[in-house]
Amino acid sequence: MVIQRIFSGIQPSGVAHLGNYLGAIRQWVSLQDKCESIVYSVVDLHSLSVPQAPLLLKRNIRSMTVCLLACGVDPDKSIIFQQSQVPQHAQLMWLLSCRTPSGWLSRMTQWKAKGATSDRDVVSLGLFAYPVLMAADVLLYKATHVPVGEDQLQHLELTRDIARSFNSTYGATFPEPKPLLSNHKRVMSLRNPLQKMSKSDNQEMSRITLSDTPDEIRKKFRRAVTDSIGNITFDPAERPGVSNLVTIYSAVTEISTEEVCLQFEGKQSVDLKEELAEILVDKLGPIRERIEQLESDEGYVDDVLTRGAERARAIAEDNISTITRLVGLS
Ligand code: TRP
């Protein structure tokens, strides 16, 4: 497989949690050895599709950047930048919006679940148009491959539809980007294993964050919701709590869920919780230390973002000038 250019984005939700790490960030780090041209963005414009408190948003942009660096996203190997510092994202989004039938957007599963059912006098046009901004992100860099979670596959499909339609009108301009699916399942909430682990859950106990102390990690696993059966099996439909712990164990140790169950044969969920907590204490310890170092070095993080935005802008300016010419603006 020839990967010419990778683009991916993550929303600045604050300090990353285990779901972000296992579902996206870890894959971002390992892809750095497989591709020469990688662009990773903290997509702050996407966050604005729902209301944000300004000071908190500003802090969260920084925290997410720090987490990416602490996990091993390397500014010498990848371009890492803040989306709003490259205005061509919003510019290309408008150009693509004007060619995207609104029916395509009405059919997006995420919109149907989150937006279409909300009060139309409250929910923003930005939330509806969000997938077009995502398409603009990817196409602005002519990315060929996009690491995404399963829940973003449909948006990437839309990106390909938009690229194809543009190409058929104006001639071959954009590659049709392919997904790079991370092979790990979604990490669910430790309090309600039927829901995804998420920053928006107001129960702190529902998620492990990358800056949790060893004691916090142990406590959160001890309190993780399981069931009264006790033994260890992998059956997400019938036993979501235990299965989520097996999924996390499998993802962190990179052994299959079957092997995890074999390894815990004859043992109880409390054993799995304890062992999992210790593995994560070891794994996340060095990341937490790097987060602390980076947080005390504001100048460094600023420099990374400034340099990243300059490099991203150089590509974006070049591509947008071709695009504006093609559509007749210049
Ligand atoms: N929509 C993605 C999410 O919520 C984030 C994102 C924005 C993204 N732009 C992107 C992912 C471009 C991949 C490529 O997870």
Residues whose N, C-alpha, C, O or C-beta is under 5 A from the ligand:
A	BS01	LIG	F7 S8 G9 I10 Q11 V43 H46 M134 D137 V146 P147
